[in-house]
């Protein structure tokens, strides 16, 4: 099975940045505990705080689909 890499871009409304960030942070530990999750990293743009990126690697597409 081939490893799967996903890059997800999330853009929050400017007035909801703190709320969106708090909700995204809640996903980190839950997702990292899933079978097949190699890494699940959240990044926030320094210049555009409303722009978030998740960079994630999974052991296989099948394990990611089970998570989804």
HELIX and SHEET records of a PDB file:
HELIX    1   1 UNK A   14  UNK A   16  5                                   3    
HELIX    2   2 UNK A   17  UNK A   32  1                                  16    
HELIX    3   3 UNK A   61  UNK A   67  1                                   7    
SHEET    1   A 3 UNK A   4  UNK A  11  0                                        
SHEET    2   A 3 UNK A  51  UNK A  58 -1                                        
SHEET    3   A 3 UNK A  37  UNK A  44 -1                                        
END                                                                             
